[in-house]
Amino acid sequence: MKSFWEKVSTEIAVVEKMYAELDLERRKRGTVDGAVGDGSEGHHSLGAASAEAQKRLVRKLDSVERTLSARRNRKRYRRGVPTDLRPKVWMVVSGALRQKMLKKGTYQRYLRSVDEIVEDIRAFEEIEQDWEELQRDLDMVEQVQLEKEGGGDGSDGDEHDQSGNGETTGGGRPSGKYFRPSQSTAAINSSGKSTKEMRDIFKQIDTDAPRVLQDLPRFQEGGHGRESLRRILRTFCWETKFNGYSQWIGLIGGLYVEVVDNEEDAFWMLYALLHNICPPTFFTSLDAFRVDLLILQELFRQRIPDATQRLETLQMSVDKYAGRWFLSMYIRTLPLDCVLRVWDILHGERRNKILFKVALVLMRMHEADMMDFSDEAEAGVYVSALGRSLRDPDDLIKQCFDNKVTGRLQMSLIEARRRKYDQRSLVDDGKYDKWEWW
């Protein structure tokens, strides 16, 4: 008799086979991009047989998603998804597989758009270089002219403005700064960002990608992880209109590349995390992240009051340590096997409640030690290392769902607190303007 996970593996394989067959049929007929609809459009260009196959595929995917729903399988996700099935299960339960099928060809179109941006950046840099060379030539000519008119030392050239304030020189040309292409004169892309801004973001990605998760096989020298991650992050920037890239996104995208080992699938996993699992603006404008951090601070004060008060007395506010936990999804806090188990629950439940649970466990485990801190420096060193000594993922997950350790925590409570901490009023009141997010 097959186990539950063996049955799931078989069902997912059936979905993938049906999708591949439908895609092949579309290619033979020369239809557009092969995207799968909801089965109701008809798609007359596909023919009746292909339209019916599409409906069967959608129904099959619906069935697999119901089989893997959190309502039925919370205990299974807490026990952990089998390593060999983890990529496919994450793809299904997070909604990434559905998005990939619904938007087939989208990732490739994004890549082409990114290539066009790269060409724009190269052209911009060439123009910028040409302007700089022209500026140097003009400065040299002007200096020669000044020396001739002023007796050789250029001291009488008052009429030649060199301040760069927009006035004209004696020769009638604008001063230096007008000869430099600026952010205001660079081409504005449909994302609303100038070429210069996009160049700066891409440069940051090129810097970050080789540094991510260097101890993992795909990111070591010769591995394909770095290049795949670079393309994913650039495409992510395009999809979000260049709003929200940070090193944390690179870190999370890197783990998807390592686990999923398929560039397009890793992109859709990152997409699903941002759109289906975390609250809106969690990684983009950070508003939802800030609200969740305020909720965590409230939970700490209520459930672990002594240690929390001690840290706050030493000027160790929650943003100085827990902000990293949430933004990295614990990648930089826990050993990898513990991170993967936390992420099994994160994706399986399609909500980020587990992030709060893990934070409460870490604080509870070290509560007694925190009472002995003498100054902020000592507290900072200790808190920054929380979680690194954990070796048993089973024990970590067990404590996360032990009400004696974390207290009862329902998603309805978190949602109620999110409504309480209205994001706009927080911004207006400046309640977290001084918090340190990085």
JORAMO-V670005 format. One record per pair of residues at least 4 apart in sequence whose ideal C-beta (glycine too) atoms are under 8 Angstrom apart, sorted by the first residue. I is the first residue (numbers start at 1). GAP is how many residues later the second one is. D is the distance in Angstrom with one decimal. If there is no record, write none. Layout:
i:gap:d
I:GAP:D
I:GAP:D
This chain:
i:gap:d
2:4:4.1
2:5:5.1
2:8:7.4
3:4:7.2
4:4:6.4
4:72:6.9
5:4:6.3
5:76:7.6
5:77:5.3
5:80:5.7
6:4:6.6
7:4:6.3
7:60:7.9
8:4:6.3
8:56:7.4
8:59:6.5
8:60:6.5
8:77:6.9
8:81:6.8
9:4:6.4
9:76:5.7
9:79:7.3
10:4:6.6
11:4:6.8
11:49:7.7
11:52:7.3
11:53:4.9
11:56:6.6
12:4:6.4
12:52:6.2
12:76:5.0
12:77:7.7
12:80:6.4
13:4:6.3
14:4:6.3
14:46:6.4
15:4:6.3
15:42:7.0
15:45:5.4
15:46:5.5
15:49:5.9
15:82:7.6
16:4:6.3
17:4:6.4
18:4:6.3
18:35:7.0
18:38:6.7
18:39:4.6
18:42:6.2
19:4:6.1
19:17:7.2
19:38:5.9
19:82:6.1
20:4:6.3
21:4:6.5
21:32:7.1
22:4:6.5
22:12:7.7
22:14:7.2
22:28:6.6
22:31:5.2
22:32:6.0
22:35:6.0
23:4:6.5
23:11:4.9
23:81:7.2
24:4:6.5
25:4:6.5
25:21:7.3
25:25:5.1
25:28:7.2
26:5:4.7
26:6:8.0
26:8:4.5
26:20:6.8
26:24:7.1
27:4:7.9
27:7:7.0
29:16:7.1
29:17:6.5
29:18:7.2
29:21:7.4
31:12:8.0
31:14:5.6
31:15:6.2
32:73:7.9
33:71:5.8
33:72:3.5
33:73:7.9
34:70:4.6
34:71:6.3
35:66:7.3
35:67:6.0
35:68:6.0
35:69:4.5
35:70:6.5
35:71:7.9
36:18:6.0
36:21:6.3
36:22:6.7
36:65:4.3
36:66:5.8
36:68:6.8
37:4:4.7
37:6:6.8
37:17:6.8
37:21:7.8
37:65:7.4
38:20:6.2
39:15:5.7
39:16:3.8
39:18:7.9
39:19:4.2
39:20:7.3
42:9:5.9
43:7:7.0
43:8:5.0
43:11:6.7
44:7:7.5
46:4:3.6
46:5:5.3
46:8:7.2
47:4:6.9
48:4:6.3
49:4:6.4
50:4:6.4
51:4:6.8
52:4:6.5
53:4:6.4
54:4:6.5
55:4:6.4
56:4:6.2
57:4:6.4
57:44:7.8
58:4:6.4
59:4:6.5
60:4:6.6
61:4:6.3
61:31:7.9
61:36:7.2
61:37:6.3
61:40:7.3
62:4:6.5
63:4:6.4
64:4:6.4
64:28:5.8
65:4:6.7
65:27:6.1
65:28:7.3
65:33:7.6
66:6:7.9
67:5:7.4
68:4:7.8
68:5:6.2
68:21:6.6
68:24:5.7
68:25:5.0
68:280:7.5
69:4:6.6
69:24:7.9
70:4:5.7
70:7:7.0
70:23:7.6
70:278:5.5
70:279:4.5
70:280:6.6
73:4:5.8
73:275:6.5
74:4:6.4
74:274:7.4
74:275:7.1
75:4:6.4
76:5:7.7
76:272:7.8
77:4:6.8
77:267:5.1
77:268:5.0
77:271:3.4
77:272:6.8
78:266:7.9
78:267:6.2
78:319:5.4
78:323:6.5
79:318:8.0
80:260:7.8
80:261:5.3
80:264:5.6
80:313:7.3
80:317:7.8
81:4:5.9
81:5:4.8
81:8:5.0
81:9:7.6
81:263:4.8
81:267:7.5
82:4:6.8
85:4:5.2
86:4:6.0
86:173:6.3
86:254:7.1
86:258:7.2
87:4:6.4
87:172:5.8
87:173:4.5
87:174:7.0
87:175:7.6
87:178:7.0
88:4:6.6
89:4:6.0
89:258:7.7
89:259:7.8
90:4:5.7
90:6:7.2
90:169:7.4
90:170:7.4
90:179:6.3
90:253:7.6
90:254:8.0
90:257:4.7
91:5:4.7
91:6:4.3
91:9:7.6
91:169:7.4
91:174:6.1
91:177:7.3
91:178:6.8
92:4:7.8
92:5:5.1
93:254:5.3
93:255:5.3
93:257:6.7
94:175:6.5
94:178:4.0
94:179:7.0
94:182:5.9
94:183:6.4
94:253:4.7
94:256:6.5
95:4:6.0
95:177:5.0
95:180:7.8
95:181:4.5
95:255:7.3
96:4:6.2
96:169:7.0
96:172:4.1
96:173:4.9
96:175:6.7
96:176:4.0
97:4:6.4
97:171:7.5
98:4:6.0
99:4:5.8
99:169:5.4
99:172:6.1
99:173:6.4
99:176:7.9
100:4:6.8
100:7:7.9
100:164:6.9
100:165:7.0
100:168:4.6
103:4:7.8
105:4:6.0
106:4:6.3
107:4:6.5
107:128:6.7
107:157:4.9
107:160:5.5
107:161:7.4
108:4:6.7
109:4:6.4
110:4:6.3
110:125:4.5
110:128:5.2
110:129:6.2
111:4:6.5
111:120:6.5
111:124:6.1
112:4:6.7
113:4:6.6
113:125:5.5
114:4:6.5
114:117:7.4
114:120:4.8
114:121:5.8
114:124:5.5
115:4:6.7
116:4:6.5
117:4:6.4
117:72:6.7
117:81:5.7
117:85:7.7
117:117:8.0
117:121:7.3
118:4:6.5
118:84:7.3
119:4:6.4
120:4:6.2
120:67:6.2
120:69:7.3
120:75:5.4
120:78:7.7
121:4:6.3
121:74:5.9
121:77:6.5
121:78:4.6
121:81:6.7
122:4:6.5
123:4:6.4
124:4:6.2
124:57:7.0
124:62:5.9
124:63:7.2
124:71:4.3
124:72:7.0
124:75:6.8
125:4:6.3
125:74:7.3
126:4:6.3
127:4:6.3
127:54:5.7
128:4:6.5
128:52:7.5
128:53:5.2
129:4:6.5
130:4:6.2
131:4:6.1
131:48:5.6
131:49:5.7
131:50:5.7
132:4:6.6
132:48:7.2
133:4:6.5
134:4:6.2
134:45:6.4
135:4:6.2
135:41:6.2
135:44:4.6
135:45:7.0
136:4:6.4
137:4:6.5
138:4:6.1
138:35:7.1
138:41:7.1
139:4:6.3
139:37:7.4
140:4:6.7
141:4:6.4
142:4:6.3
142:18:6.9
142:27:6.7
142:29:6.6
143:4:6.4
143:11:6.6
144:4:6.6
145:4:6.2
145:26:7.0
146:4:5.5
146:8:4.1
146:11:4.4
146:14:6.3
147:4:7.8
147:5:5.0
147:6:7.2
147:7:5.6
148:4:8.0
149:7:7.2
149:8:6.9
150:4:5.2
150:5:5.8
150:6:3.9
150:7:5.5
151:4:7.9
151:5:7.1
157:13:6.9
159:10:7.7
159:11:4.4
160:9:4.6
160:10:4.4
160:11:7.5
161:4:7.0
161:6:4.2
161:7:6.9
161:8:5.7
161:14:5.4
162:7:7.8
162:13:6.7
162:14:7.3
163:4:7.2
163:12:6.6
164:11:4.9
164:12:4.9
164:13:4.1
165:10:6.8
166:8:7.0
166:9:6.7
166:11:7.7
166:12:7.0
167:8:6.2
168:4:5.6
168:5:6.6
168:6:6.2
168:7:7.3
169:4:5.8
169:5:7.8
169:6:6.2
174:4:3.7
174:5:7.0
176:4:7.4
177:5:8.0
181:4:5.4
181:5:6.0
182:4:7.0
182:14:7.6
183:11:4.8
183:13:4.7
183:14:6.6
184:10:7.7
186:8:4.3
186:9:4.2
186:10:4.9
187:7:7.0
187:8:5.0
188:4:7.0
188:5:7.3
188:6:5.6
188:7:8.0
189:4:5.6
189:5:7.5
189:6:7.0
189:9:6.4
191:7:7.4
191:47:7.0
191:50:4.1
191:51:4.9
192:49:6.1
192:50:7.6
193:4:4.3
193:5:5.2
193:8:7.8
193:48:7.4
193:49:4.5
194:4:7.1
195:4:6.1
196:4:6.6
197:4:6.6
197:45:6.9
198:4:6.2
198:39:7.7
198:44:6.2
199:4:6.2
200:4:6.6
201:4:6.6
201:36:5.8
201:41:5.9
201:44:5.7
202:4:6.3
202:32:6.2
202:35:7.6
203:4:6.5
204:4:6.1
204:41:7.2
205:4:6.0
205:25:6.0
205:28:4.7
205:29:6.0
205:32:7.4
205:40:7.0
205:45:7.0
206:24:6.5
207:4:7.3
208:4:6.4
208:25:7.6
208:39:5.5
208:42:4.5
209:17:5.1
209:18:7.8
209:20:4.9
209:21:4.3
209:24:6.7
209:41:6.6
209:45:8.0
210:4:7.9
210:16:5.2
212:7:6.1
212:13:7.9
212:14:7.7
212:17:6.2
212:38:5.4
212:39:5.9
212:41:7.9
212:42:3.8
213:6:4.8
213:12:7.5
213:38:7.2
213:41:4.6
213:42:6.6
213:45:6.4
213:118:7.8
214:5:5.5
214:6:6.7
215:4:7.8
215:5:7.8
216:4:7.3
216:9:7.2
216:38:7.8
216:42:4.9
216:120:7.8
217:6:6.1
217:41:7.6
218:5:4.4
218:6:6.4
218:7:3.3
218:10:7.9
218:39:6.1
218:40:5.2
218:43:7.0
219:4:5.6
219:6:4.2
219:7:6.0
219:10:7.8
219:35:6.6
219:38:7.9
219:39:7.1
224:4:5.6
225:4:5.9
225:29:6.8
225:32:5.0
225:33:6.5
226:4:6.4
227:4:6.7
228:4:6.2
228:29:5.2
228:35:4.4
228:38:6.9
229:4:6.1
229:21:6.8
229:24:5.6
229:25:5.3
229:28:5.3
230:4:6.4
231:4:6.2
231:32:6.6
232:4:6.2
232:21:5.2
232:24:7.9
232:25:7.0
232:31:6.4
232:34:5.8
232:35:4.9
232:38:6.6
233:4:6.7
233:12:6.8
233:16:6.8
233:17:5.7
233:20:5.8
234:4:6.8
235:4:6.3
235:32:6.0
236:4:6.2
236:9:6.8
236:13:6.5
236:17:7.0
236:31:7.2
236:34:6.1
236:35:7.9
237:5:4.9
237:8:5.3
238:4:7.5
239:32:6.9
240:4:5.2
240:5:7.6
240:34:7.7
240:44:6.1
243:41:5.1
243:42:7.2
244:5:7.1
244:39:5.2
244:40:3.4
244:41:7.0
244:42:8.0
245:4:5.7
245:5:7.9
246:4:7.5
246:37:7.2
246:81:7.4
247:4:6.4
248:4:6.5
248:35:7.1
248:79:4.1
248:80:5.5
249:4:6.0
249:21:7.5
249:34:6.0
250:4:6.2
251:4:7.0
251:77:5.5
251:80:5.3
251:81:7.1
252:4:6.8
252:18:6.7
252:21:6.9
252:76:7.2
252:77:5.8
252:79:6.9
253:4:6.5
253:13:6.7
253:17:5.1
254:4:6.5
255:4:6.1
255:76:5.9
255:84:7.4
255:88:7.9
256:4:5.4
256:9:8.0
256:10:4.1
256:13:4.5
256:14:5.8
257:4:7.2
257:6:7.2
257:9:4.7
259:81:7.3
260:5:4.6
260:6:4.7
260:9:6.0
262:4:6.3
263:4:6.7
264:4:6.6
265:4:6.3
266:4:6.6
267:4:6.3
268:4:6.2
269:4:6.5
270:4:6.6
271:4:6.0
272:4:4.7
272:5:6.6
273:4:5.0
273:5:6.0
274:4:6.2
274:8:7.3
274:9:5.9
274:10:7.7
276:74:5.8
277:69:6.4
277:70:6.9
277:73:5.4
277:74:6.4
277:75:6.2
278:4:3.9
278:5:6.8
278:10:7.1
278:74:5.5
279:9:3.8
279:12:7.7
279:13:7.2
279:73:7.6
279:139:7.0
280:4:7.8
280:8:6.1
281:4:4.5
281:5:6.8
281:6:4.3
281:7:4.5
281:8:7.6
281:142:7.4
282:4:7.4
282:6:4.3
282:7:4.9
282:10:7.4
282:70:7.8
283:6:7.1
283:44:7.6
286:4:5.8
286:151:6.8
287:4:6.6
287:136:4.3
287:139:7.9
287:140:7.2
288:4:6.4
288:130:7.7
288:135:7.0
289:4:6.4
289:34:7.8
289:37:6.3
289:38:6.7
289:148:7.9
290:4:6.6
290:133:7.6
290:136:6.9
290:142:5.2
290:145:7.3
291:4:6.6
291:126:8.0
291:127:5.6
291:130:4.7
291:132:5.8
291:135:7.0
292:4:6.4
292:34:6.4
292:60:7.4
292:63:7.6
292:64:7.7
292:122:7.8
292:126:7.5
293:4:6.5
293:25:6.0
293:26:6.1
293:29:6.4
293:30:6.0
293:33:6.6
293:139:7.7
293:142:7.6
294:4:6.6
294:123:8.0
294:127:5.2
294:132:7.5
294:137:7.8
294:138:7.2
295:4:6.5
295:61:7.3
295:119:6.2
295:122:4.4
295:123:7.0
295:126:6.8
296:4:6.3
296:22:6.0
296:26:5.7
296:30:7.7
296:60:6.0
296:63:5.7
297:4:6.5
297:11:7.9
297:20:7.7
297:21:4.3
297:25:8.0
298:4:6.3
298:119:6.8
299:4:5.7
299:57:6.5
299:60:8.0
299:61:6.5
299:108:7.9
299:110:7.5
300:4:5.4
300:5:8.0
300:7:7.9
300:8:4.3
300:18:6.5
300:59:7.9
300:60:7.7
300:63:6.2
301:4:5.9
301:7:5.2
301:8:7.7
303:57:6.5
303:103:7.3
303:104:4.9
304:4:5.4
304:56:7.2
304:59:4.9
304:60:6.1
304:63:5.8
305:4:5.9
306:4:6.4
306:61:7.2
306:65:6.4
307:4:6.5
307:56:6.2
307:59:7.7
307:60:4.5
307:63:4.1
307:64:6.4
308:4:6.3
308:55:7.5
309:4:6.2
310:4:6.8
310:60:5.6
310:61:5.6
310:63:6.4
311:5:4.0
311:6:7.8
311:59:6.3
311:62:7.5
311:68:6.0
311:72:7.4
312:4:6.7
312:5:6.3
314:59:5.9
314:61:6.4
314:62:4.7
314:65:4.9
315:61:5.1
316:4:5.5
316:5:6.9
316:60:6.1
316:63:4.9
316:64:6.6
316:67:6.6
317:118:6.9
318:4:4.8
318:5:7.4
319:4:4.6
319:113:7.5
319:116:3.9
319:117:5.3
319:118:6.4
320:60:7.1
320:63:7.7
320:116:5.6
321:4:7.2
321:59:7.8
321:62:4.4
321:63:6.6
321:65:7.4
322:4:6.4
322:37:5.7
323:4:6.1
323:112:7.5
323:113:7.2
323:114:5.2
323:115:7.5
324:4:5.8
324:8:6.3
324:9:7.1
324:114:7.8
325:5:5.8
325:8:5.4
325:30:7.2
325:33:7.3
325:34:5.8
325:37:7.7
326:29:5.6
326:33:7.8
327:110:7.4
328:4:4.6
328:5:6.9
329:10:7.4
329:13:7.5
329:14:6.9
329:17:7.1
329:26:7.1
330:4:4.7
330:8:7.6
330:9:5.4
330:12:5.8
330:25:7.5
330:28:6.2
330:57:7.1
331:8:5.7
333:29:7.7
333:53:6.8
333:54:4.3
333:55:7.2
334:4:4.0
334:5:5.0
334:8:7.0
334:24:7.7
334:53:4.7
334:54:7.6
334:56:6.1
334:62:7.5
335:4:7.1
335:53:7.3
335:55:6.1
335:56:6.8
335:58:7.9
336:4:6.4
337:4:6.7
337:56:5.1
338:4:6.5
338:49:7.6
338:52:5.5
338:55:4.5
338:58:5.4
339:4:6.2
340:4:6.6
340:53:7.7
341:4:7.3
341:52:4.2
341:53:8.0
341:55:7.1
341:56:5.6
342:4:6.2
342:12:5.8
342:13:8.0
342:16:5.9
342:54:7.7
342:55:7.7
343:4:6.0
344:4:5.8
345:4:5.7
345:9:4.5
345:52:7.4
346:5:7.9
346:6:6.4
346:8:5.3
346:9:7.4
349:4:6.8
349:5:7.0
351:60:5.9
352:4:7.7
353:4:6.5
353:56:6.7
353:58:5.3
353:61:6.2
354:4:6.3
354:46:6.8
355:4:6.6
356:4:6.4
356:53:6.2
356:58:6.8
357:4:6.5
357:43:4.1
357:44:7.2
357:49:5.5
357:52:6.4
358:4:6.4
358:38:7.3
358:42:6.1
359:4:6.5
360:4:6.0
360:40:7.9
360:45:7.2
360:46:4.1
360:47:7.2
360:49:7.6
361:4:6.1
361:35:6.6
361:38:4.7
361:39:5.5
361:44:6.1
361:45:6.2
362:4:6.8
362:24:4.9
362:25:5.5
363:4:6.3
363:7:7.9
364:35:7.6
364:41:5.3
364:42:7.0
365:21:8.0
365:34:7.6
366:4:5.9
366:16:7.6
366:20:6.0
367:4:7.3
368:4:7.9
369:4:8.0
369:13:6.9
370:9:7.3
370:12:7.5
370:13:7.9
373:5:5.2
373:6:4.2
373:9:6.9
374:4:5.7
375:4:7.1
376:4:6.0
377:4:6.6
378:4:6.4
379:4:5.9
380:4:6.1
381:4:7.0
382:4:7.4
385:4:7.7
390:5:7.8
390:6:5.8
392:4:6.7
393:4:6.3
394:4:6.2
395:4:6.4
396:4:6.5
397:4:6.9
398:4:6.3
399:6:4.7
399:7:7.3
400:5:7.7
400:6:6.4
401:5:7.7
402:4:6.8
403:4:6.0
403:5:5.1
409:4:6.4
409:5:7.4
410:4:7.6
411:4:6.1
412:4:6.3
413:4:6.5
414:4:6.4
415:4:6.7
416:4:6.5
417:4:6.3
421:5:6.0
422:4:6.7
423:4:6.5
424:4:6.3
425:4:5.9
426:5:5.0
426:6:6.3
